[in-house]
């Protein structure tokens, strides 16, 4: 059984890398946020606005557990906060091969400053506050990310290099 879980901060490359690795391994690609939206019938933004973060985090853990306990093989990209709540990081480590896609503060900042409007969490942040916001989140979340089985530094690498590193660690 092959279950690969990609985790890391937003803009670390989880979805981009996940789609390619899934295709190369002939596995399904699942984005946990999209899976939640499909099953809840609402966007993540609407779930947060209407039902709150606690409701979202409970549902996130339920759907993560459902996927990881299934008999299906897949590559799963989880949200940047997923490993930090409930017992999610332990569950991921027990049920899948986990990969932390590690990007530096500067790499994340340079990616996110161009993507701000499409990222609800940072869409309303002023550009001058973005780097500090990312740094604070990284400080809070890195200890969870680092519990992953594998860590791949993504700085200055093209997607295919990252995909090959993951494939080498799987085989």
GROMACS elastic network, one bead per residue, 0.5 to 0.9 nm:
[ bonds ]
;  ai    aj funct       b0    kb
    1    71     6  0.77758   500
    1    72     6  0.77119   500
    1    73     6  0.60495   500
    2    27     6  0.85371   500
    2    72     6  0.81127   500
    2    74     6  0.65629   500
    2    75     6  0.82174   500
    2    96     6  0.73624   500
    2    97     6  0.78976   500
    2   170     6  0.89617   500
    3    68     6  0.76349   500
    3    72     6  0.78741   500
    3    73     6  0.53071   500
    3    74     6  0.51825   500
    3    75     6  0.60145   500
    3    76     6  0.75877   500
    3    95     6  0.74364   500
    3    97     6  0.61934   500
    3    98     6  0.84427   500
    4    18     6  0.88293   500
    4    22     6  0.89505   500
    4    73     6  0.82229   500
    4    74     6  0.63575   500
    4    76     6  0.60826   500
    4    77     6  0.85400   500
    4    96     6  0.55824   500
    4    98     6  0.58759   500
    4    99     6  0.75798   500
    4   170     6  0.88284   500
    5    18     6  0.85971   500
    5    74     6  0.84049   500
    5    75     6  0.58779   500
    5    77     6  0.59087   500
    5    78     6  0.71931   500
    5    92     6  0.71817   500
    5    93     6  0.88654   500
    5    96     6  0.63800   500
    5    97     6  0.61613   500
    5    99     6  0.62074   500
    5   100     6  0.86001   500
    6    13     6  0.89775   500
    6    14     6  0.57247   500
    6    15     6  0.83079   500
    6    17     6  0.86191   500
    6    18     6  0.70920   500
    6    75     6  0.75310   500
    6    76     6  0.61440   500
    6    78     6  0.64156   500
    6    97     6  0.86425   500
    6    98     6  0.59456   500
    6   100     6  0.61186   500
    6   101     6  0.68847   500
    7    12     6  0.84066   500
    7    14     6  0.64817   500
    7    76     6  0.87294   500
    7    77     6  0.63783   500
    7    78     6  0.57395   500
    7    79     6  0.71402   500
    7    80     6  0.66329   500
    7    81     6  0.89764   500
    7    82     6  0.82404   500
    7    83     6  0.75626   500
    7    98     6  0.73257   500
    7    99     6  0.61432   500
    7   101     6  0.61555   500
    7   102     6  0.86701   500
    7   145     6  0.68458   500
    7   148     6  0.81241   500
    8    11     6  0.83237   500
    8    12     6  0.60190   500
    8    13     6  0.82179   500
    8    14     6  0.71235   500
    8    78     6  0.81201   500
    8    79     6  0.77647   500
    8    80     6  0.54996   500
    8    81     6  0.83931   500
    8    83     6  0.87010   500
    8    99     6  0.83185   500
    8   100     6  0.54124   500
    8   101     6  0.52700   500
    8   102     6  0.63009   500
    8   103     6  0.81009   500
    8   141     6  0.87168   500
    8   142     6  0.83886   500
    8   145     6  0.62539   500
    9    12     6  0.55496   500
    9    13     6  0.86322   500
    9    14     6  0.85765   500
    9    79     6  0.77536   500
    9    81     6  0.77226   500
    9   100     6  0.89774   500
    9   101     6  0.79593   500
    9   102     6  0.78163   500
    9   103     6  0.79033   500
    9   108     6  0.80803   500
    9   134     6  0.87016   500
    9   137     6  0.83537   500
    9   138     6  0.73667   500
    9   141     6  0.82518   500
    9   142     6  0.88102   500
    9   145     6  0.86263   500
   10    13     6  0.76328   500
   10    14     6  0.79890   500
   10    79     6  0.73540   500
   10    80     6  0.55238   500
   10    81     6  0.89571   500
   10   108     6  0.77485   500
   10   112     6  0.81316   500
   10   119     6  0.88033   500
   11    14     6  0.74222   500
   11    15     6  0.87328   500
   11   103     6  0.85454   500
   11   107     6  0.88330   500
   11   108     6  0.61379   500
   11   109     6  0.88555   500
   11   111     6  0.64290   500
   11   112     6  0.65182   500
   11   115     6  0.86441   500
   12    15     6  0.86636   500
   12   101     6  0.59820   500
   12   102     6  0.66409   500
   12   103     6  0.57661   500
   12   104     6  0.89326   500
   12   107     6  0.83973   500
   12   108     6  0.66891   500
   12   111     6  0.86212   500
   12   154     6  0.73846   500
   13    16     6  0.53249   500
   13    17     6  0.57632   500
   13    18     6  0.79787   500
   13   101     6  0.70238   500
   13   103     6  0.87702   500
   13   154     6  0.80398   500
   13   159     6  0.80013   500
   14    17     6  0.54380   500
   14    18     6  0.56346   500
   14    19     6  0.84941   500
   14    31     6  0.89538   500
   14    76     6  0.86911   500
   14    77     6  0.56524   500
   14    78     6  0.77551   500
   14    79     6  0.88395   500
   14   100     6  0.89106   500
   14   101     6  0.69300   500
   15    19     6  0.60752   500
   15    20     6  0.87029   500
   15    29     6  0.87518   500
   15    30     6  0.88104   500
   15    31     6  0.70357   500
   15    76     6  0.85804   500
   15    77     6  0.59664   500
   15    78     6  0.87011   500
   16    19     6  0.55907   500
   16    20     6  0.67302   500
   16    21     6  0.89034   500
   16   159     6  0.74990   500
   17    20     6  0.53642   500
   17    21     6  0.61052   500
   17    22     6  0.84729   500
   17   159     6  0.60658   500
   17   160     6  0.79467   500
   17   162     6  0.71993   500
   17   163     6  0.62338   500
   18    21     6  0.52409   500
   18    22     6  0.59437   500
   18    23     6  0.84743   500
   18    29     6  0.65901   500
   18    30     6  0.83229   500
   18    31     6  0.86232   500
   18    75     6  0.61727   500
   18    76     6  0.70250   500
   18    77     6  0.64740   500
   18   163     6  0.82044   500
   19    22     6  0.52484   500
   19    23     6  0.62081   500
   19    24     6  0.87355   500
   19    28     6  0.84385   500
   19    29     6  0.57988   500
   19    30     6  0.84151   500
   19    75     6  0.78564   500
   20    23     6  0.50746   500
   20    24     6  0.61470   500
   20    25     6  0.85610   500
   20    29     6  0.87746   500
   20   159     6  0.83988   500
   20   160     6  0.81988   500
   20   163     6  0.71655   500
   21    24     6  0.50923   500
   21    25     6  0.60611   500
   21    26     6  0.82897   500
   21    27     6  0.81711   500
   21    29     6  0.85341   500
   21    75     6  0.75403   500
   21   160     6  0.89307   500
   21   163     6  0.57587   500
   21   164     6  0.83551   500
   21   166     6  0.79720   500
   21   167     6  0.76036   500
   22    25     6  0.51913   500
   22    26     6  0.57509   500
   22    28     6  0.58959   500
   22    29     6  0.55598   500
   22    74     6  0.70076   500
   22    75     6  0.56943   500
   22    76     6  0.89177   500
   23    27     6  0.61784   500
   23    28     6  0.75449   500
   23    29     6  0.78841   500
   24    27     6  0.77639   500
   24   163     6  0.89074   500
   25    28     6  0.88874   500
   25   167     6  0.84504   500
   26    74     6  0.88097   500
   27    73     6  0.63429   500
   27    74     6  0.50901   500
   27    75     6  0.66589   500
   28    72     6  0.86880   500
   28    73     6  0.70266   500
   28    75     6  0.62285   500
   28    76     6  0.84246   500
   29    74     6  0.57909   500
   29    76     6  0.60075   500
   29    77     6  0.78867   500
   30    33     6  0.87805   500
   30    34     6  0.76803   500
   30    35     6  0.70154   500
   30    74     6  0.70361   500
   30    75     6  0.62042   500
   30    77     6  0.63412   500
   30    78     6  0.86607   500
   31    34     6  0.53220   500
   31    35     6  0.61696   500
   31    36     6  0.87228   500
   31    75     6  0.85085   500
   31    76     6  0.58088   500
   31    78     6  0.63199   500
   31    79     6  0.82251   500
   32    36     6  0.61351   500
   32    37     6  0.85855   500
   32    60     6  0.78653   500
   32    63     6  0.78719   500
   32    64     6  0.72965   500
   32    76     6  0.67466   500
   32    77     6  0.60268   500
   32    78     6  0.51217   500
   32    79     6  0.67854   500
   33    36     6  0.50793   500
   33    37     6  0.61752   500
   33    38     6  0.86089   500
   33    43     6  0.85858   500
   33    44     6  0.69968   500
   33    60     6  0.80824   500
   33    77     6  0.84420   500
   33    78     6  0.70271   500
   33    79     6  0.65491   500
   34    37     6  0.50022   500
   34    38     6  0.60902   500
   34    39     6  0.85895   500
   34    43     6  0.82340   500
   34    44     6  0.83933   500
   35    38     6  0.51596   500
   35    39     6  0.61962   500
   35    40     6  0.84887   500
   35    63     6  0.78792   500
   36    39     6  0.51882   500
   36    40     6  0.58499   500
   36    41     6  0.81252   500
   36    42     6  0.82839   500
   36    43     6  0.82653   500
   36    44     6  0.77116   500
   36    56     6  0.89222   500
   36    59     6  0.75772   500
   36    60     6  0.68960   500
   36    63     6  0.69043   500
   37    40     6  0.51866   500
   37    41     6  0.55689   500
   37    42     6  0.51867   500
   37    43     6  0.51330   500
   37    44     6  0.62239   500
   37    47     6  0.85415   500
   38    41     6  0.52867   500
   38    42     6  0.71573   500
   38    43     6  0.82200   500
   39    42     6  0.81537   500
   39    63     6  0.88018   500
   40    43     6  0.80667   500
   40    47     6  0.83481   500
   40    59     6  0.88198   500
   42    45     6  0.80837   500
   42    46     6  0.60343   500
   42    47     6  0.62744   500
   43    46     6  0.51395   500
   43    47     6  0.62281   500
   43    48     6  0.86761   500
   44    47     6  0.50352   500
   44    48     6  0.62044   500
   44    49     6  0.85620   500
   44    56     6  0.79304   500
   45    48     6  0.52339   500
   45    49     6  0.61384   500
   45    50     6  0.85594   500
   45   120     6  0.70448   500
   45   121     6  0.89124   500
   46    50     6  0.57711   500
   46    51     6  0.79185   500
   46    52     6  0.89239   500
   47    50     6  0.53106   500
   47    51     6  0.53825   500
   47    52     6  0.64838   500
   47    53     6  0.78136   500
   47    55     6  0.79668   500
   47    56     6  0.65065   500
   48    51     6  0.56310   500
   48    53     6  0.52528   500
   48    54     6  0.84945   500
   48    55     6  0.79198   500
   48    56     6  0.65309   500
   49    52     6  0.58126   500
   49    53     6  0.82400   500
   51    54     6  0.79396   500
   51    55     6  0.59592   500
   51    56     6  0.73531   500
   52    55     6  0.56193   500
   52    56     6  0.64657   500
   52    57     6  0.88912   500
   53    57     6  0.60341   500
   53    58     6  0.85643   500
   54    57     6  0.51467   500
   54    58     6  0.62247   500
   54    59     6  0.86506   500
   55    58     6  0.52201   500
   55    59     6  0.62659   500
   55    60     6  0.85330   500
   56    59     6  0.51495   500
   56    60     6  0.59339   500
   56    61     6  0.86513   500
   57    61     6  0.62317   500
   57    62     6  0.86066   500
   57    82     6  0.78389   500
   57    85     6  0.71602   500
   57    86     6  0.81321   500
   58    61     6  0.53329   500
   58    62     6  0.63085   500
   58    63     6  0.88131   500
   58    85     6  0.89731   500
   58    86     6  0.82079   500
   59    63     6  0.61213   500
   59    64     6  0.83977   500
   60    63     6  0.53458   500
   60    64     6  0.60251   500
   60    65     6  0.85180   500
   60    82     6  0.73075   500
   61    64     6  0.50364   500
   61    65     6  0.59933   500
   61    66     6  0.84747   500
   61    82     6  0.78309   500
   61    85     6  0.80245   500
   61    86     6  0.71411   500
   61    87     6  0.82184   500
   61    88     6  0.65864   500
   62    65     6  0.52079   500
   62    66     6  0.61564   500
   62    67     6  0.87394   500
   63    67     6  0.61747   500
   63    68     6  0.85622   500
   64    67     6  0.52419   500
   64    68     6  0.61226   500
   64    69     6  0.85038   500
   64    78     6  0.85569   500
   64    82     6  0.88504   500
   64    88     6  0.77971   500
   64    91     6  0.86740   500
   64    92     6  0.84342   500
   65    68     6  0.51763   500
   65    69     6  0.59410   500
   65    70     6  0.84638   500
   65    88     6  0.82281   500
   65    91     6  0.74706   500
   65    92     6  0.86303   500
   66    69     6  0.53302   500
   66    70     6  0.62050   500
   67    70     6  0.52340   500
   67    71     6  0.84443   500
   67    72     6  0.78450   500
   67    76     6  0.89058   500
   68    71     6  0.81300   500
   68    72     6  0.83332   500
   68    91     6  0.79754   500
   68    92     6  0.74145   500
   68    95     6  0.60692   500
   68    96     6  0.73328   500
   69    72     6  0.85328   500
   69    95     6  0.74998   500
   70    73     6  0.83774   500
   78    81     6  0.80877   500
   78    82     6  0.61693   500
   78    83     6  0.80092   500
   79    82     6  0.52031   500
   79    83     6  0.80213   500
   80    83     6  0.73347   500
   80    84     6  0.83450   500
   80   141     6  0.83970   500
   81    84     6  0.54329   500
   81    85     6  0.70855   500
   81   141     6  0.74914   500
   82    85     6  0.59804   500
   82    86     6  0.86734   500
   82    88     6  0.66788   500
   82    89     6  0.78665   500
   83    86     6  0.80965   500
   83    87     6  0.77843   500
   83    88     6  0.51281   500
   83    90     6  0.83371   500
   83    92     6  0.80171   500
   83   141     6  0.81889   500
   83   144     6  0.60870   500
   83   145     6  0.67976   500
   84    87     6  0.79701   500
   84    88     6  0.69523   500
   84    89     6  0.68983   500
   84   140     6  0.86939   500
   84   141     6  0.64335   500
   84   143     6  0.87756   500
   84   144     6  0.58132   500
   84   145     6  0.80222   500
   85    88     6  0.60299   500
   85    89     6  0.78722   500
   86    89     6  0.81790   500
   87    90     6  0.55028   500
   87    91     6  0.62501   500
   87    92     6  0.87329   500
   88    91     6  0.50508   500
   88    92     6  0.60595   500
   88    93     6  0.85533   500
   89    92     6  0.50756   500
   89    93     6  0.61110   500
   89    94     6  0.85935   500
   89   144     6  0.67481   500
   89   145     6  0.79382   500
   89   147     6  0.71200   500
   89   148     6  0.73780   500
   90    93     6  0.51151   500
   90    94     6  0.61186   500
   90    95     6  0.85873   500
   90   147     6  0.82418   500
   90   148     6  0.88240   500
   91    94     6  0.51947   500
   91    95     6  0.60761   500
   91    96     6  0.82474   500
   92    95     6  0.53689   500
   92    96     6  0.55978   500
   92    97     6  0.76698   500
   92    98     6  0.67235   500
   92   148     6  0.80451   500
   93    96     6  0.57171   500
   93    97     6  0.66092   500
   93    98     6  0.61877   500
   93   147     6  0.78183   500
   93   148     6  0.63255   500
   93   149     6  0.66389   500
   94    97     6  0.82362   500
   95    98     6  0.89254   500
   96   149     6  0.89756   500
   97   148     6  0.81091   500
   97   149     6  0.64537   500
   97   150     6  0.77736   500
   97   170     6  0.79145   500
   98   147     6  0.88682   500
   98   148     6  0.52251   500
   98   149     6  0.52441   500
   98   150     6  0.61221   500
   98   151     6  0.84066   500
   99   102     6  0.89519   500
   99   145     6  0.86249   500
   99   148     6  0.58692   500
   99   149     6  0.62523   500
   99   151     6  0.54997   500
   99   152     6  0.68496   500
   99   166     6  0.77391   500
  100   145     6  0.59145   500
  100   146     6  0.68330   500
  100   147     6  0.84892   500
  100   148     6  0.59647   500
  100   149     6  0.79035   500
  100   150     6  0.61852   500
  100   152     6  0.60332   500
  100   153     6  0.82287   500
  101   145     6  0.86636   500
  101   150     6  0.87608   500
  101   151     6  0.62357   500
  101   152     6  0.51204   500
  101   153     6  0.61483   500
  101   154     6  0.61970   500
  101   162     6  0.86582   500
  102   145     6  0.84865   500
  102   151     6  0.66770   500
  102   152     6  0.58013   500
  102   154     6  0.57401   500
  102   155     6  0.76920   500
  103   106     6  0.81512   500
  103   107     6  0.60409   500
  103   108     6  0.63100   500
  103   152     6  0.86153   500
  103   153     6  0.60823   500
  103   154     6  0.53543   500
  103   155     6  0.55248   500
  104   107     6  0.51888   500
  104   108     6  0.62186   500
  104   109     6  0.84880   500
  104   153     6  0.84057   500
  104   154     6  0.82733   500
  104   155     6  0.66900   500
  105   108     6  0.52191   500
  105   109     6  0.59848   500
  105   110     6  0.85590   500
  105   131     6  0.74618   500
  105   134     6  0.70065   500
  105   135     6  0.64520   500
  105   138     6  0.79479   500
  106   109     6  0.50341   500
  106   110     6  0.60626   500
  106   111     6  0.85926   500
  106   131     6  0.80074   500
  107   110     6  0.52387   500
  107   111     6  0.62820   500
  107   112     6  0.85698   500
  107   154     6  0.88436   500
  107   155     6  0.65492   500
  107   156     6  0.84004   500
  108   111     6  0.51850   500
  108   112     6  0.59067   500
  108   113     6  0.84031   500
  108   131     6  0.86011   500
  108   134     6  0.77227   500
  109   112     6  0.51387   500
  109   113     6  0.58733   500
  109   114     6  0.87390   500
  109   130     6  0.71698   500
  109   131     6  0.58528   500
  109   134     6  0.72429   500
  110   113     6  0.55788   500
  110   114     6  0.70518   500
  111   114     6  0.57941   500
  111   115     6  0.66034   500
  111   116     6  0.88851   500
  112   116     6  0.56472   500
  112   119     6  0.83006   500
  112   122     6  0.85534   500
  112   130     6  0.83208   500
  113   116     6  0.55089   500
  113   117     6  0.88674   500
  113   127     6  0.68710   500
  113   130     6  0.74782   500
  113   131     6  0.88717   500
  114   117     6  0.80408   500
  115   118     6  0.56218   500
  115   119     6  0.65456   500
  115   123     6  0.84656   500
  116   119     6  0.53228   500
  116   120     6  0.78161   500
  116   121     6  0.85312   500
  116   122     6  0.58191   500
  116   124     6  0.80179   500
  116   125     6  0.80794   500
  116   127     6  0.86310   500
  117   120     6  0.71813   500
  117   122     6  0.75307   500
  117   124     6  0.77974   500
  118   122     6  0.85493   500
  118   123     6  0.67222   500
  119   122     6  0.57014   500
  119   123     6  0.55131   500
  120   123     6  0.50411   500
  120   124     6  0.77114   500
  121   124     6  0.77216   500
  121   125     6  0.83725   500
  122   125     6  0.52073   500
  122   126     6  0.84735   500
  122   130     6  0.75272   500
  122   133     6  0.85887   500
  123   126     6  0.84020   500
  125   128     6  0.82275   500
  125   129     6  0.64590   500
  125   130     6  0.64231   500
  125   133     6  0.87278   500
  126   129     6  0.54286   500
  126   130     6  0.65435   500
  127   130     6  0.51884   500
  127   131     6  0.78651   500
  128   131     6  0.71357   500
  128   132     6  0.82451   500
  129   132     6  0.56009   500
  129   133     6  0.62401   500
  129   134     6  0.88748   500
  130   133     6  0.50633   500
  130   134     6  0.62473   500
  130   135     6  0.86029   500
  131   134     6  0.52105   500
  131   135     6  0.61151   500
  131   136     6  0.86508   500
  132   135     6  0.50075   500
  132   136     6  0.61407   500
  132   137     6  0.86618   500
  133   136     6  0.52784   500
  133   137     6  0.63669   500
  133   138     6  0.86870   500
  134   137     6  0.51652   500
  134   138     6  0.60677   500
  134   139     6  0.85491   500
  135   138     6  0.51053   500
  135   139     6  0.61256   500
  135   140     6  0.86848   500
  136   139     6  0.51456   500
  136   140     6  0.63442   500
  136   141     6  0.86850   500
  137   140     6  0.50824   500
  137   141     6  0.59604   500
  137   142     6  0.82156   500
  138   141     6  0.51107   500
  138   142     6  0.54515   500
  138   143     6  0.88418   500
  139   142     6  0.58496   500
  139   143     6  0.79319   500
  140   143     6  0.72469   500
  140   144     6  0.83879   500
  141   144     6  0.54837   500
  141   145     6  0.63756   500
  141   146     6  0.87661   500
  142   146     6  0.59497   500
  142   147     6  0.87130   500
  143   146     6  0.52743   500
  143   147     6  0.67506   500
  144   147     6  0.54332   500
  144   148     6  0.75920   500
  145   148     6  0.58019   500
  145   151     6  0.85798   500
  146   149     6  0.79904   500
  146   150     6  0.82470   500
  146   151     6  0.71853   500
  147   150     6  0.84424   500
  148   151     6  0.69252   500
  150   166     6  0.85978   500
  150   169     6  0.80409   500
  152   162     6  0.72806   500
  152   165     6  0.75330   500
  152   166     6  0.78382   500
  153   156     6  0.87637   500
  153   157     6  0.82851   500
  153   162     6  0.82415   500
  154   157     6  0.55307   500
  154   158     6  0.79600   500
  154   159     6  0.83828   500
  154   161     6  0.87882   500
  154   162     6  0.67176   500
  155   158     6  0.86613   500
  157   160     6  0.81135   500
  157   161     6  0.61543   500
  157   162     6  0.68099   500
  158   161     6  0.55247   500
  158   162     6  0.67612   500
  158   163     6  0.89486   500
  159   162     6  0.52090   500
  159   163     6  0.61799   500
  159   164     6  0.86859   500
  160   164     6  0.61206   500
  160   165     6  0.86091   500
  161   164     6  0.51967   500
  161   165     6  0.62855   500
  161   166     6  0.87696   500
  162   165     6  0.50981   500
  162   166     6  0.63248   500
  162   167     6  0.86647   500
  163   166     6  0.51902   500
  163   167     6  0.61811   500
  163   168     6  0.86476   500
  164   168     6  0.60593   500
  164   169     6  0.86402   500
  165   168     6  0.51519   500
  165   169     6  0.63925   500
  165   170     6  0.87778   500
  166   169     6  0.52060   500
  166   170     6  0.62790   500
  166   171     6  0.88925   500
  167   170     6  0.50645   500
  167   171     6  0.63532   500
  168   171     6  0.55209   500
